[in-house]
Amino acid sequence: MTSVAVAMSGGVDSSVAALILKDRGYHVFGVTMAVSDFNDKAIETAAHVAAKLDIAHYVVNLKKVFKEKVIEPFCHEYALGQTPNPCILCNHHIKFNALLAKTRELGADLFATGHYVRILETGNGFKMLKGTDFLKDQSYFLYMLKQEQLKHSLIPLGGLSKTEVKNIAADAGIDNVLEHESQDICFIPNNNCDKFISENVNTEPGDIIDIDGKIIGQHRGLAYYTIGQRQGLGLSSSGRRYIVRLDTEKNTVVLGDREQLFLKKLRAGRLSWISGKIPLHIEQISARIRYKAPESPVKIKFGDGFCDVEFEHPQWAVTPGQSVVFYNGDEMLGGGIIEAPDLSLS
């Protein structure tokens, strides 16, 4: 019997993934990551669900590697005035790498999660497709995965809707013990990002200026701000002005009009492709610059370790540190880290 380890977070998605795989005849056991001092409740809930499903449950301590691969890069990027996405790093370095390796040590043949994506095996390797539930598709967060990771992975929720998943949980009687879904960053206590930054990121106050260079206020440190922000600027009246740029060289926050946040070009680095190589038919590619952003057709020019991306439709608040992810229809091809919007050509 094939043994499958399911990454269980205490939420409905991973719990139902475990239930589905057990019903399909796999030998299933649950694994939950201990990644910080603040996810004890999730571990407790996952263990409770595993007991109700009558499967074994293990806790894997990954605090050290999580700190090195997720928390420290997160703090470093914020100190540089960028806005990183820790969930993408976690999926790549922790869930589908460190945790997957631990499950192999525990005897698992395959590794499963509750993501809303589909894995398709072809004669040329594995492809990743969007989840059929458009509102829950999570392919954006998984663009750094490699062929070897997909080879050992099962993702059973990709063809289901969120409503169907909740109904399965209710029918199985496990919906009343699950953790509520959360969009919070798991390693920041009480979702108090300002407090976390003040304790973990070196910041230096500086000027807030308008687009013409006029000083109009003071900021607490670039790490407290992000592109597109309008509230919390500490100004008596900022009108309808938004943060359009964080100038790390001059340590300034630059304000402008909303229209100045719509840009058509960006440069991305640290590129990663599901297939392991640059796609052949790049004229058919679309992209999105954040999880819930709409896709837009793009033109791509590749350089040495980077690519320049031109969108057919202007994108709002292109943010360094975030990821641009590429698609060809339902297939997610890969992506990269946004290094800078192209202010001169947009």
QUIMOHU-V687690 format. One record per residue. N is the residue number from 1. RES is the residue in one letter. PHI is phi as a letter, one per 40 degrees, with the letter a starting at -180 (999 if undefined). NEAR is the number of other ideal C-beta (glycine too) atoms within 10 Angstrom. Layout:
# QUIMOHU-V687690
<<N RES PHI NEAR> <N RES PHI NEAR>>
This chain:
# QUIMOHU-V687690
<<1 M 999 8> <2 T c 13> <3 S c 14> <4 V b 25> <5 A c 30> <6 V b 34> <7 A c 24> <8 M b 30> <9 S b 26> <10 G g 23> <11 G c 19> <12 V c 23> <13 D c 22> <14 S c 24> <15 S c 31> <16 V c 26> <17 A d 27> <18 A c 28> <19 L c 23> <20 I c 21> <21 L c 21> <22 K c 17> <23 D c 13> <24 R c 12> <25 G h 9> <26 Y c 21> <27 H c 16> <28 V b 27> <29 F b 22> <30 G b 27> <31 V b 25> <32 T b 25> <33 M c 26> <34 A c 15> <35 V b 25> <36 S a 18> <37 D c 9> <38 F b 13> <39 N b 20> <40 D c 11> <41 K c 10> <42 A c 20> <43 I c 17> <44 E c 15> <45 T c 21> <46 A c 30> <47 A c 16> <48 H c 16> <49 V c 29> <50 A d 23> <51 A c 13> <52 K c 13> <53 L c 21> <54 D g 8> <55 I b 19> <56 A c 14> <57 H a 19> <58 Y b 16> <59 V b 15> <60 V b 19> <61 N c 11> <62 L b 22> <63 K c 15> <64 K c 10> <65 V c 16> <66 F c 24> <67 K c 16> <68 E c 11> <69 K c 19> <70 V b 26> <71 I c 21> <72 E c 12> <73 P c 15> <74 F d 25> <75 C c 18> <76 H c 13> <77 E c 20> <78 Y c 25> <79 A c 18> <80 L c 14> <81 G g 23> <82 Q b 23> <83 T b 21> <84 P c 21> <85 N b 20> <86 P c 19> <87 C c 18> <88 I c 22> <89 L c 19> <90 C c 26> <91 N c 22> <92 H c 20> <93 H c 19> <94 I b 21> <95 K c 25> <96 F c 24> <97 N b 20> <98 A c 18> <99 L c 23> <100 L d 21> <101 A c 12> <102 K c 18> <103 T c 23> <104 R c 13> <105 E c 8> <106 L c 13> <107 G h 10> <108 A c 22> <109 D c 15> <110 L b 19> <111 F b 23> <112 A b 27> <113 T b 26> <114 G b 22> <115 H c 27> <116 Y c 24> <117 V a 23> <118 R b 21> <119 I b 20> <120 L b 13> <121 E c 10> <122 T b 7> <123 G c 4> <124 N b 8> <125 G h 13> <126 F b 18> <127 K b 19> <128 M b 24> <129 L b 18> <130 K c 20> <131 G c 22> <132 T c 16> <133 D c 18> <134 F d 9> <135 L c 9> <136 K b 19> <137 D d 20> <138 Q b 22> <139 S d 26> <140 Y d 23> <141 F c 21> <142 L b 26> <143 Y c 24> <144 M c 24> <145 L c 24> <146 K b 16> <147 Q d 14> <148 E c 13> <149 Q c 20> <150 L c 20> <151 K d 12> <152 H b 17> <153 S b 22> <154 L b 20> <155 I b 21> <156 P c 24> <157 L c 28> <158 G d 21> <159 G c 13> <160 L b 21> <161 S c 16> <162 K c 16> <163 T c 10> <164 E c 13> <165 V c 23> <166 K c 16> <167 N c 14> <168 I c 20> <169 A c 21> <170 A c 12> <171 D c 10> <172 A c 16> <173 G g 9> <174 I b 19> <175 D c 15> <176 N c 7> <177 V b 16> <178 L c 21> <179 E c 17> <180 H c 8> <181 E c 10> <182 S a 11> <183 Q b 7> <184 D c 12> <185 I c 18> <186 C c 19> <187 F c 20> <188 I b 19> <189 P d 13> <190 N f 9> <191 N f 12> <192 N c 12> <193 C c 14> <194 D d 12> <195 K c 12> <196 F c 20> <197 I c 19> <198 S c 14> <199 E c 9> <200 N b 16> <201 V b 18> <202 N c 11> <203 T b 17> <204 E b 11> <205 P c 11> <206 G a 18> <207 D c 17> <208 I b 21> <209 I b 20> <210 D c 16> <211 I c 13> <212 D c 7> <213 G g 10> <214 K c 10> <215 I c 11> <216 I b 16> <217 G i 15> <218 Q b 12> <219 H b 23> <220 R c 17> <221 G i 19> <222 L d 23> <223 A c 26> <224 Y c 20> <225 Y b 19> <226 T a 18> <227 I c 23> <228 G g 15> <229 Q c 17> <230 R b 13> <231 Q c 6> <232 G g 11> <233 L c 20> <234 G g 11> <235 L b 14> <236 S c 7> <237 S a 7> <238 S c 18> <239 G g 9> <240 R b 8> <241 R c 20> <242 Y b 22> <243 I c 22> <244 V b 23> <245 R a 20> <246 L b 25> <247 D c 14> <248 T c 13> <249 E c 6> <250 K b 12> <251 N f 16> <252 T b 19> <253 V c 26> <254 V b 21> <255 L b 25> <256 G a 16> <257 D c 13> <258 R d 14> <259 E c 10> <260 Q c 16> <261 L c 20> <262 F c 14> <263 L b 19> <264 K b 19> <265 K b 20> <266 L a 27> <267 R b 19> <268 A b 24> <269 G b 13> <270 R f 13> <271 L c 18> <272 S a 18> <273 W b 17> <274 I d 26> <275 S c 17> <276 G g 11> <277 K a 8> <278 I c 13> <279 P d 17> <280 L c 8> <281 H b 8> <282 I c 16> <283 E c 11> <284 Q b 12> <285 I c 19> <286 S b 18> <287 A a 24> <288 R b 21> <289 I b 26> <290 R a 19> <291 Y d 17> <292 K c 7> <293 A c 16> <294 P c 10> <295 E c 15> <296 S b 17> <297 P d 13> <298 V b 25> <299 K b 14> <300 I b 17> <301 K b 11> <302 F c 11> <303 G b 9> <304 D c 4> <305 G g 9> <306 F a 16> <307 C a 19> <308 D b 16> <309 V b 25> <310 E b 16> <311 F c 23> <312 E c 11> <313 H b 13> <314 P d 14> <315 Q b 25> <316 W c 17> <317 A f 21> <318 V c 26> <319 T b 23> <320 P d 23> <321 G h 19> <322 Q c 23> <323 S b 24> <324 V b 28> <325 V b 27> <326 F b 26> <327 Y b 22> <328 N b 15> <329 G g 10> <330 D c 15> <331 E c 18> <332 M c 24> <333 L c 24> <334 G i 21> <335 G a 26> <336 G a 24> <337 I c 22> <338 I c 24> <339 E c 15> <340 A a 14> <341 P c 23> <342 D c 15> <343 L c 13> <344 S c 6> <345 L b 10> <346 S c 16>>
